[in-house]
Structures are given as C-alpha cells and as structure tokens.
Amino acid sequence: MKSEIKVTGNFRQRLHDLAQKSRELDGQHEIPLSELMPDDFVGASSSFPSLKELFAASPFEIHTLDDFKAIPDEDWDKFISTNTTFATWGEMQQAAVREWTQHKLGFK
C-alpha cells in the first residue's frame, strides 16, 4: 500500500516561515523582562496584573537592576513561591522563555 502526502503551497510557505523564525531564534538573546513576562503571563500565574505590580508588592525595594540583583536568591524564590504558581524564580523564567519562544515561532 503506497501512501502519498500532497503538500500544498500554503503548507510549504508555513514550513518555510517556521524555519526562518527558528533561524532567527538561534543563538543567545537578551530579552527585557517586560517582554519575557508580559502582563498576560504574569496575570495568569499570579494575582498581579503585571510584573511591575508583582515587584512593587514584594518586600524589597526594586528600582534598578542592581537593586534586583542584590536580593538574596532564596528570599526572592520564597516570594515567588508564595505569590505565583511557580516554586522558584528560575522555574518562572523557564516557563516565560517557553511561552516567549512559542509566540515568536507563531504557535501562540
């Protein structure tokens, strides 16, 4: 029994677009947290409507990147585990990267 799959022009173009988007994502990227964790991501995984409000609700003074870096990892992880659906900040970042990648590839 011989099976054939007919590839239409539209499907071929979508595969080409996906390959192009994949090449664009290759390598390392610096993604601002505001882009990595947009409001819909933060809102779906916490009771806060935005990353800015999540930071503001923390017991830490976060005005600069240096302020954020100065927070002990264990203290920040505790805040994240208490206020989001994630156990750690690393877990939250990994989920955000997955969603960001799916969006960039056109799956979301």
Residue, then its C-alpha position, 0 to 999 in steps of 0.5 A: m500500500k503506497s501512501e502519498i502526502k500532497v503538500t500544498g503551497n500554503f503548507r510549504q510557505r508555513l514550513h518555510d516561515l517556521a524555519q526562518k523564525s527558528r533561524e532567527l531564534d538561534g543563538q543567545h538573546e537578551i530579552p527585557l523582562s517586560e517582554l519575557m513576562p508580559d502582563d498576560f503571563v504574569g496575570a495568569s500565574s499570579s494575582f498581579p496584573s503585571l510584573k511591575e505590580l508583582f515587584a512593587a508588592s514584594p518586600f524589597e525595594i526594586h528600582t534598578l537592576d542592581d537593586f534586583k540583583a542584590i536580593p538574596d536568591e532564596d528570599w526572592d524564590k520564597f516570594i515567588s513561591t508564595n505569590t505565583t504558581f511557580a516554586t522558584w524564580g528560575e522555574m518562572q523564567q523557564a516557563a516565560v522563555r517557553e511561552w516567549t519562544q512559542h509566540k515568536l515561532g507563531f504557535k501562540 
